[in-house]
Amino acid sequence: MAQMTLPKNMKAVQIRQPGGPDVLEPTERPVPAPKANEILIKVAAAGVNRPDVLQRSGNYPVPPDASDLPGLEVAGEVVQSGSSAKNFRLGDKVCALVHGGGYAEYCVAPEVQALPVPKGLSLTEAASLPETFFTVWGNVYDRGRLAPGESLLVQGGTSGIGVTAIQMAAATGNRVFATAGSDEKCAACLRLGAEKAINYRTQDFAAEIKAATGGKGVNVILDMVGGDYVPKELKCLADDGRLVFIAFLRGPKTELDINELMRRRLTLTGSTLRPRPVEFKGYLARNLREKIWPLIEAGRIKPEIYKTFPLEQAADAHRLMESSQHIGKIVLTI
């Protein structure tokens, strides 16, 4: 096991008990040791994501094999490697999807879930990539099968997932539409590559999509809203269209017109990333490195960071996320 000289303990932020942002508190923990297939990363920055907020509030149970510390993505320097981890050398700069534990000075990651920091990006920018990029690839391209020349509707276009999905689909040559909750956020969606952005507070997104596509509808919808949005989403899907769920901010239950599903050969699917096995996340990482990392390095996809906070101000970062004022990602720096 290759390694550098490391401290025994590290600073971290823990969830004292389920509750509001104030339950996030600084703590000291032992530096974790990597298993055979893992690397240990000295963390420079960690992304803040909606699942962190759900975990903190007690609505997102931590898998039994995961760290109880929040944080699902980090960027930093490889300082130790497990016995079978061979892809990265000590000192390599990486970003990684992690199984919790990101809000800390050191964090372990399965080696296959780590990617080199794209050329030209800072570690803070790189920390904003893994959770949303793995999620978008897995849902829009893998489950949603978005093909060249097809169109995508992104619900919630200025969320961390939204800004990634808009940029990725625009960079792969697809028509992109987005919804957002203000004119300012709609303008941001257009800047990121959407050809049309719809203010869902003042416009009927189903009617707008039908008009923009000459009545045909879109091929794929990435949805984090659920609930009463679903019947309207079916109306703006093209024949053979795919509706992919990654969250349900308006509730997990809906009404379905099965006749419409059958008649127009629609597909409803969805996924959550965290419970999937390491092998699957490694498969997503390989796809990203091959197909998306070159687009980032060419400047066709850029990290969209709204604000950074020092690690010890994680509670303020969570307050900002819950306000939904942000456009893009929130990152903790260490």
C-alpha positions, -999 to 999 in steps of 0.1 A, spaced: 0 0 0 17 32 -12 13 62 10 25 96 22 30 105 59 -5 113 71 -20 127 103 -41 104 126 -70 127 128 -88 152 105 -114 179 106 -148 171 93 -184 182 95 -210 158 110 -247 157 114 -253 159 152 -289 147 148 -316 150 121 -328 186 117 -321 220 101 -288 233 89 -277 241 125 -272 203 132 -241 204 110 -212 208 133 -174 206 131 -158 175 145 -126 155 145 -124 120 131 -97 94 124 -83 97 88 -100 68 70 -78 40 55 -85 29 19 -96 -7 13 -78 -27 -14 -98 -12 -43 -98 24 -29 -77 55 -29 -74 81 -1 -79 117 -13 -67 148 6 -98 169 -1 -94 204 -15 -131 209 -22 -164 190 -18 -197 195 -37 -230 201 -18 -259 182 -32 -297 178 -25 -291 143 -10 -269 159 16 -298 181 27 -321 151 27 -297 131 48 -293 160 72 -330 163 77 -334 126 83 -352 118 50 -324 100 32 -311 69 51 -274 63 48 -265 29 33 -251 6 60 -216 5 43 -214 43 39 -198 70 60 -222 88 83 -205 121 72 -223 139 44 -207 147 11 -210 126 -22 -183 142 -43 -148 156 -37 -117 168 -56 -81 167 -43 -48 149 -43 -43 111 -41 -22 105 -9 -27 67 -4 -37 37 -25 -51 4 -16 -33 -28 -25 -52 -34 -58 -56 3 -68 -33 9 -97 -47 36 -119 -35 67 -100 -2 77 -86 4 95 -53 1 133 -60 -24 128 -89 -52 154 -89 -86 137 -91 -123 142 -86 -145 114 -74 -180 102 -66 -178 90 -30 -201 69 -7 -204 97 19 -176 113 39 -169 142 15 -173 170 42 -138 162 56 -101 168 51 -96 133 38 -120 109 21 -118 74 5 -132 66 -29 -134 34 -50 -106 39 -75 -130 33 -105 -152 62 -93 -124 87 -95 -115 107 -127 -85 129 -134 -92 166 -130 -100 179 -165 -72 200 -179 -77 237 -172 -100 232 -142 -93 241 -106 -99 215 -78 -129 236 -67 -144 234 -102 -136 197 -104 -154 190 -71 -186 203 -87 -186 176 -114 -190 140 -102 -224 137 -85 -243 156 -113 -223 143 -142 -226 106 -131 -264 112 -125 -270 129 -158 -251 104 -179 -268 75 -161 -303 89 -166 -303 109 -198 -280 88 -219 -281 54 -203 -317 50 -191 -332 78 -213 -312 67 -244 -309 103 -257 -296 98 -293 -280 122 -317 -305 146 -331 -331 140 -304 -345 166 -280 -344 169 -242 -365 188 -217 -348 195 -183 -372 203 -155 -354 226 -130 -328 238 -154 -308 259 -129 -303 232 -103 -269 215 -101 -283 186 -122 -301 210 -145 -271 231 -155 -251 198 -161 -279 183 -182 -284 214 -203 -247 218 -210 -240 181 -217 -269 177 -241 -261 209 -259 -225 198 -263 -235 164 -277 -256 181 -304 -291 177 -289 -319 203 -288 -324 213 -252 -354 229 -235 -356 238 -198 -380 250 -172 -371 274 -143 -388 295 -117 -379 330 -127 -370 351 -157 -334 354 -144 -331 316 -141 -346 312 -176 -319 336 -189 -293 315 -173 -307 283 -190 -304 301 -224 -268 311 -216 -259 275 -207 -272 262 -241 -310 257 -239 -327 269 -271 -359 278 -251 -364 283 -213 -399 283 -199 -409 301 -166 -431 275 -150 -447 301 -127 -461 322 -156 -461 298 -186 -477 264 -194 -446 243 -202 -465 216 -220 -481 241 -244 -447 259 -249 -429 226 -257 -456 215 -282 -453 249 -299 -415 249 -300 -414 214 -315 -441 218 -341 -466 197 -321 -442 167 -319 -430 170 -284 -395 161 -270 -379 127 -270 -366 127 -234 -377 145 -202 -354 146 -172 -377 151 -142 -370 159 -106 -406 172 -99 -430 142 -102 -464 145 -86 -490 165 -107 -464 173 -134 -465 138 -148 -497 140 -168 -486 173 -184 -452 157 -191 -467 128 -210 -485 154 -232 -453 170 -243 -434 137 -250 -430 127 -286 -442 92 -297 -417 66 -283 -406 93 -258 -389 85 -224 -397 102 -191 -369 97 -166 -374 104 -129 -345 113 -105 -365 130 -77 -401 139 -68 -402 173 -52 -440 175 -57 -446 140 -44 -440 104 -54 -476 96 -65 -493 106 -97 -522 97 -121 -514 79 -153 -533 76 -186 -523 40 -195 -541 43 -228 -518 72 -238 -488 52 -227 -498 22 -249 -509 42 -279 -478 64 -281 -453 37 -268 -440 59 -240 -415 48 -215 -414 58 -178 -382 50 -159 -359 65 -133 -331 57 -109 -312 66 -78 -274 65 -79 -262 60 -44 -274 24 -39 -259 12 -72 -228 -11 -70 -193 2 -75 -190 -16 -108 -219 3 -123 -205 37 -111 -172 26 -126 -190 20 -159 -205 56 -157 -170 70 -150 -155 53 -180 -183 67 -202 -177 102 -188 -139 100 -193 -143 89 -229 -172 110 -241 -176 140 -218 -142 149 -203 -129 159 -238 -158 183 -241 -149 198 -207 -113 202 -217 -123 218 -250 -143 244 -231 -177 232 -245 -189 223 -210 -180 245 -180 -185 240 -143 -212 264 -131 -204 273 -95 -228 297 -78 -209 301 -44 -182 285 -23 -181 283 15 -153 271 38 -160 236 52 -169 250 87 -197 270 71 -215 240 57 -247 251 75 -247 283 55 -242 263 23 -272 241 32 -293 272 39 -285 285 5 -294 252 -12 -327 251 6 -335 287 -5 -333 275 -41 -318 309 -50 -287 294 -65 -280 288 -102 -256 259 -105 -234 243 -78 -225 251 -42 -190 239 -31 -172 236 2 -135 245 2 -111 229 26 
